Amino acid sequence: MKILYLCHRTPFPPNKGERIRTFHQIEYLHRKGHEISVFAPTFEATDADNLKALEAKYCERTFHAPAPGKLALVKALLSGSALSVNNFYSRTLQRQLDEFISAHTVDAIVCTSSSMAAYVFRSKAIDLTGGQHPTLVMDFMDLDSDKWRQYQSLKGLPLSLIYGREAKLIAALEQKIHNHFDACLLISQAEVDLFLHTINDTGKLHVVANGLDTEAFQPSTEPKPETGPVLLFTGVMDYLPNEDAVAWFVESAWTKLKQAHPDAVFYIAGMNPSSRVKALAKYPGVEVTGFVDDIRTYYDRAHIFIAPFRLARGVQNKVLQAFACALPTITTPMGCEGINCEAGKEVLVADTVEAMLKHIDWVIANPDQAQQLGTNAMRLIQDHFSWDSQLACFESLLQPASSH
């Protein structure tokens, strides 16, 4: 098949959650012999080079154009459009897309996130009024409208008004996508169930969970530090759910933890730490690393992975990585959503600071049992979370809609 990808972020290198999932889809389809074309707006100077690197090995061709910048967000507020849509919409990229579809056979179009549907709905080369068109697949990943609702509940004025507006507009867009696209993918059954509160599904919703490169993420063969405990959180650190998670944990729990365990260290490892995250380094033992060349070195030295999410959607890649590395993992219920793990067997779950501190004390006091917890989590990943196993049903959804 000839498959076109509309990506909201350049899907290479696969070093961030929003890139990892799309990259593995493209790599899988390319390996299966399909012809892939990728279209994406660019936000950073390196994005164009990254697309060239993707094209050199994993797809036939790529197209890109600069994202419109902050002025587009102002226009969205004035025009009644969703901020997310305007943030990713480029008229130049739209023109490139329409010219390509007009000149080439395209069997399927995959959009990565609801915002990219604008390119389909505004296309002059795609007939959605009843004529034939490529199979349309939306990879929602997470339900973005609910993410904006969570943001709204966390912030005061004026951001709460802006986030509430965005939640309403994206919810309407999600329903429009469900009406017009042939298949809609979500990352977990919990996301599907959430969507079903607002729509009547006709068999278009499908769960395609995240996988993990189990060759890249494995338990460390080197001994752990003798002092500690060493706690770890990883992620892009200007992303609000990540920022809120570490800030809540450090500001609420770290002083008590250090009193009980004076040698404790907490690594917050990941690119683009916000000013709020950087400020956490004032706490003794908290280290904010910024970008690191190989995140696996931090998994190797950590005793405990901590994922204290208060707002999140979908499956957390960082938790999958910690599981694969056999790290005892402590998280809130949001952190293990969609992973189908059992509390007390593969993970420790807490929804309060006090419960989280008790779990940390237990891991420190019971190293053998804690390691068994990590081993159970590693086996869960090996048995159920390879990318090929997660994508086995994906290829069939790209077939003509009549064959679904």
C-alpha positions, -999 to 999 in steps of 0.1 A, spaced: 0 0 0 9 36 -5 5 52 29 7 89 38 15 101 73 5 135 86 27 139 117 22 167 142 59 163 152 88 150 132 89 112 141 126 110 142 148 105 162 124 84 185 136 101 217 103 116 229 69 100 236 52 119 207 79 106 183 84 71 196 49 57 188 48 72 152 83 62 144 76 25 153 45 25 132 64 39 102 93 15 107 69 -15 110 50 -6 79 82 1 59 96 -33 70 63 -49 58 70 -35 23 46 -5 22 55 28 6 55 56 32 54 94 26 56 117 56 44 153 60 52 173 91 54 209 102 89 219 116 94 237 148 132 234 154 162 239 132 171 202 134 136 190 123 143 192 86 176 172 90 158 146 111 132 141 84 160 135 59 175 109 82 141 93 85 137 93 47 172 77 42 162 45 60 125 43 69 103 59 42 103 69 6 99 106 9 93 135 34 78 169 31 79 198 56 72 234 61 78 257 91 51 258 117 33 292 118 46 304 152 30 323 180 10 347 157 -11 317 147 -22 313 184 -33 349 185 -53 344 153 -69 313 168 -81 332 198 -95 359 176 -111 336 151 -127 310 173 -103 282 162 -86 257 184 -51 267 195 -38 232 189 -50 232 153 -35 266 144 -2 256 161 3 227 137 -13 241 106 9 254 77 -7 266 44 25 257 26 23 221 39 -13 220 30 -4 230 -6 23 203 -7 -1 177 5 -28 186 -20 -4 186 -49 10 152 -39 -24 136 -35 -35 150 -69 -4 135 -86 -1 102 -68 -21 72 -57 -26 72 -19 -43 42 -3 -44 54 33 -37 85 53 -27 84 90 -30 115 112 -10 116 144 -32 136 168 -65 153 163 -50 186 152 -36 171 120 -72 163 108 -74 199 97 -52 190 67 -77 164 57 -108 186 62 -93 216 44 -78 195 15 -90 203 -20 -77 169 -31 -98 147 -7 -135 143 -13 -153 137 20 -188 143 5 -194 108 -8 -167 103 -34 -138 78 -31 -110 88 -8 -80 71 8 -87 51 40 -85 77 68 -70 66 101 -67 89 131 -42 80 158 -56 100 187 -31 84 210 -47 101 240 -80 120 242 -67 155 239 -100 172 250 -97 155 284 -61 166 287 -72 202 283 -99 197 309 -73 184 333 -51 215 326 -82 237 332 -88 222 367 -52 228 377 -48 264 366 -64 297 377 -75 326 356 -69 334 328 -53 301 318 -83 281 331 -106 300 306 -82 293 277 -78 257 286 -116 253 290 -121 268 256 -95 245 241 -112 214 257 -146 224 242 -132 230 207 -110 199 206 -140 178 219 -160 190 189 -131 182 166 -128 147 180 -164 140 173 -161 154 137 -131 131 132 -150 101 145 -178 109 120 -156 112 89 -126 89 95 -127 52 89 -107 41 120 -97 59 152 -69 46 174 -65 52 211 -37 41 234 -57 21 260 -92 9 267 -95 35 294 -92 62 266 -118 44 245 -142 42 275 -137 79 281 -145 87 245 -176 65 246 -191 89 272 -195 115 243 -201 94 212 -220 64 199 -193 43 183 -200 23 151 -170 1 154 -144 27 145 -126 28 178 -96 5 182 -70 1 210 -34 2 197 -12 4 228 24 15 230 52 -10 228 88 -9 238 122 -17 223 131 -45 247 166 -48 232 174 -12 241 159 -12 276 171 -41 298 181 -46 334 215 -32 343 244 -57 344 264 -33 366 259 -31 404 237 -2 417 252 25 439 258 14 475 245 47 489 210 61 483 183 53 475 186 68 440 152 78 427 145 86 390 120 103 369 125 108 331 107 128 304 105 161 285 105 185 314 86 215 300 56 192 294 30 202 320 21 166 333 58 159 338 65 192 354 35 190 377 45 154 387 80 161 399 71 195 414 43 179 435 66 151 447 95 172 456 76 201 472 53 177 491 75 147 500 112 153 495 120 170 528 103 142 547 121 116 526 155 132 532 149 132 569 143 95 569 170 87 543 197 114 543 216 99 513 186 99 490 191 113 455 164 122 430 174 125 393 150 144 372 164 134 338 152 149 305 154 177 281 140 213 283 135 216 321 111 245 328 120 272 353 98 255 379 116 222 374 150 239 375 141 255 408 136 221 424 174 217 423 175 239 454 164 209 474 194 189 487 198 157 467 176 167 438 195 169 405 179 183 373 200 170 344 186 186 313 192 167 281 212 135 284 228 116 255 216 82 268 187 80 293 195 43 299 225 53 320 201 68 346 179 37 346 210 17 352 220 36 384 185 41 399 171 20 427 135 32 423 115 47 395 89 73 407 60 84 385 38 107 407 14 119 380 -16 140 390 -26 146 354 -19 123 325 -34 105 296 -27 71 281 2 48 285 34 63 299 65 52 279 87 61 309 69 35 330 73 9 303 110 16 302 113 14 340 95 -20 339 117 -33 311 148 -23 332 133 -43 362 132 -11 383 108 -12 413 83 14 402 60 36 424 33 56 407 -1 70 410 -30 53 393 -26 76 363 10 64 358 0 28 351 -31 34 331 -34 11 301 -5 -12 311 -26 -39 326 -3 -44 356 -12 -56 390 -6 -34 421 17 -52 445 28 -77 419 45 -55 392 41 -20 405 33 -1 437 5 24 434 -2 54 457 -25 84 453 -12 104 483 22 116 494 20 96 526 13 64 507 41 71 483 66 76 511 54 43 527 61 25 495 96 40 492 103 29 528 91 -6 519 113 -8 488 144 3 509 136 -21 538 128 -51 515 153 -52 486 148 -88 477 110 -85 475 113 -51 457 136 -67 431 110 -94 426 85 -67 419 109 -53 392 115 -87 377 77 -93 374 73 -60 357 102 -69 333 85 -102 324 52 -83 317 70 -61 292 87 -90 275 55 -110 272 31 -83 261 47 -51 250 70 -57 220 61 -32 192 54 -60 167 28 -75 190 11 -42 196 11 -33 158 -1 -67 146 -37 -54 141 -27 -20 129 -18 -29 93 -53 -43 87 -69 -10 97 -52 7 67 -70 -15 42 -100 0 23 -127 8 48 -151 -17 32 -128 -45 43 -127 -36 80 
